[in-house]
């Protein structure tokens, strides 16, 4: 479809009722109005999800033996995947996952070998 910044400003942001009374919708709408000129882009353009997906890194190498494969972009990824460094300086990633947790528990008793 088409992205129209005026529609976004008036109908998406303009129709929003904020929970926080300190959020000034009119000021936000003014900033949105200035974006095309400030950041040098057309105010109306065709959306091309394939370009966004092409920039999405879906395979992250973790070790020589392990890659993390992301199926699609995750909203709030920093709540699901977190860095961790222990007291010896070893670096890990933590991934919130019930299935992964159960799998890792089985590694200790040889179940998942």
N, C-alpha and C positions, 0 to 999 in steps of 0.2 A: 504494500500500500504506500500511500504518500504521507510524509511527515510535514505538517504545517505548524510552524512555531506559533502563529497567531491562534490557531485552534487549541494548541497545547496550553498557551498562556491563558486564554479566556475560558476554556471548557474543562481542562484538567486541573490546572492550578487555581483558576478563578472560581471554580465551583467547590473547591476544597474548604472544609470547615476544620481549622486546626484544633487539636487538643490543647496546645500550648497557646495561651492568649498573648504571649510575647512575640509569636511569629506574625510578622507583618506581611500579609498576602499582597497588598498593593506594592510594597517595596520589592518583593520577589517578582511580581509581574513586570515591574519596570526593568529589573535586571535581565529578565528573559527577553524583553523587547530589544535590549541593547546587544544581546549575544551575537546575532549574525554579523553586525558591523564590527564588534569588538574582536571576534574570533574568525572573521572572514569566511562565512559559509552562507549558502542560500537559505532563505527562510522557509522555502518549500522545496522538498526533494523526495525522490523515490527511495524508500527504504530497501536495502539490499542485505538481508540476513546472511547470505553466503559470504559476504566480505567480513562481517563480524565473526562468523564461525571460522573463517580462514585464519583470523588472528588469535583465536582461542587455542591455547596450548592444552591438548587433551592427554598427552603422555609425558609424565614427569619422571625422568630417571632418578631412582633412589640409590641403588647400588648397581654393581655390575650384573647382579642376578635378578634384581627387582625393579620393575617400572610401576608407577601408579597411573592407572588409566581412568581418566574422567570421561564419563559418557556425555555430559553437557555441562554448561556453566551452572554453578551452584550459587544461588542467592545467599548472601551471608556466609560465604565460604570460610571466613576467619572464625566462625563459631563452630564449624565442623572439622576443620584442619588447623592444628596449632603447632608451633615449634616448641621444642622442649630441650633443655640442656641440663644434665645432671651435675652433681657436685664435682665429678671428675672431668668435666668438660666434654663428655660424650653428647653428641647432638642427635636428636630424634624428631620425628613428627608424630603427633597424636591425631588420630582420626576417630571421631565419634561414630561408633558402629556397634550395634548389639551383635550382629553376625560375626564381625571381625573379632570382637572380644571373645565370643565363644570359641572361635577357631584358635585364637592365641592361647586360651586356657587349655585346649586340647594338646598344644605343642609340648607342654610340660610333662604330660603323661604318655606321649608317643602316639596319641590317637590320630593326628593329622599328618603323619609321615607318609 
